[in-house]
């Protein structure tokens, strides 16, 4: 199947747009444009035309579809038609034209919907002209099953639907339907009913006892049906609860971890307060120290310098011993030098001795003063050094407190960022909801156990009842025939149920194997996935190489790959080359992931289903269709369209780029 | 696929023939009314049950 062309009339900003997707390169199409250019409405136009669905919902404001330009251009009372038409080729070689229209009348400046039309025209491959299909919705359901549509027409930024467990059963039903296995299911239901009816007919053919047995049989079967339905409902409910529990957990990443983060944050805030208090106290101590010791401290350098000078003078013998003051005075009084020569007053020698004596006296006086000061000086210096070491201790405390504070602040910032958007109340509510869901699930599981036991008991009653009916010896000819027919139908049922189970398993395994193969082939990091599996209800699970289920933990790019792989697997198993239209396939990916995914799209999505290549149409922004991505995708020779909006007219143009 | 599965299932030949006809009738039932289908269904049961030998019946 391939979308050949799409035309829009008055559909939002696509006022008059025809896009010819066909051609040799029409199997891989890129429609690129900036945000707001109309890509999503291009996508919505397709889903609206096929399924009357907008943004994955059939509930939308019908008036919202009308182009603003069309409303402004229309006069009061004018008719405005919104239309999207799709021309496509079918897997059987035929063609179809699908078109949907809403008709509006402009009244009081607003469009009012007055009627609508949906039409499918088809032409067989041998070409006898297009014929209008009687029931267009049936045709769509047969050729482009709506149940499959979310897996082929999807928004890359909203892939949650892909793996929503509630929807898995629709996929299962659709695949079974396409493989005609659902026919067997219906057949089995009827066989069961006929077998029971025949058994009761046989029972009634043997008098009042037989009547009683037939009545019991009816009651047992009715009870079995009721309890089986209750069991199925209860299992669905428990499954729903299990999924709610999972969703609650994944909603906040991990409730327990987040709650622990909240506790950690409280602890950090307390520690931060304590660090702040220590800092404040230390700064207070520093202030007190400064008041008490600042004078010491200020004078200490000068005193230390003086002390150094004294020490220097001592070491370098600046003072003139061994000549004492008395010795020099005695020399002058005796008028004799040390060598006993006469000292003549006014002579050079006498003047030298006098000069020495005067300097000596000065130095000696100074030395005495300094010597007397020295003990006090040493004491002051010691005090000052002690005071300084006291300030060092305080400064160390301040430094440590500041380091602690900065480290705690950093941790707090990290936690605050992690917990942004969460609050204690929310966590408490989630915890509460989680607890309630777990209690309900446990209760439901107990109820399932009870129902299963009841069903087993009714089945045993039914088996006993059937044996009793079979043991009736006084059957009429008609009753005997009914009994034989019943046994035959029952035997056919057993065989048919076995076939049904085997075929279901086979189809499921085919989908699972295909998905596993496709996904592993797509992944650029190959070594962490052990297996991708699908359970009997078609729920997807991804198991890593340490045996953990990690579907919810896949990175955005990996999840997008899984979505593509799932679509391709479904196409392959169902033999249905459903065209894929993907809005923003790389919207949430970084450049490296974009390149990786582009490689996957270029190389790994060339899917041929029963001789037909699957068409892929991607709607991409400039941030997705980067030059690197374009270079990679060019290997598939895409047909590239540029979608642009004329802001003044609120209208788009879609133009094919030259290759 | 389903016809092949019926052929290979381990059961009596009469049951297999019945299931094949029933399957075709089931597919055809989409274009015939419910009552017509039910009558056809019961006729098929009677027809194939009649061909079911007592020996096969005894195996049941």
Interface residues (C-beta under 8 A of the other chain):
Chain A: X179 X180 X181 X183 X184 X186 X187 X190 X191 X194 X198 X481 X484 X485 X487 X488 X489 X490 X491 X492 X494 X495 X496 X498 X499 X502 X503
Chain B: X1 X2 X5 X6 X9 X10 X11 X12 X14 X15 X16 X18 X19 X22 X23 X26 X27 X41 X42 X45 X46 X48 X49 X52 X57 X60
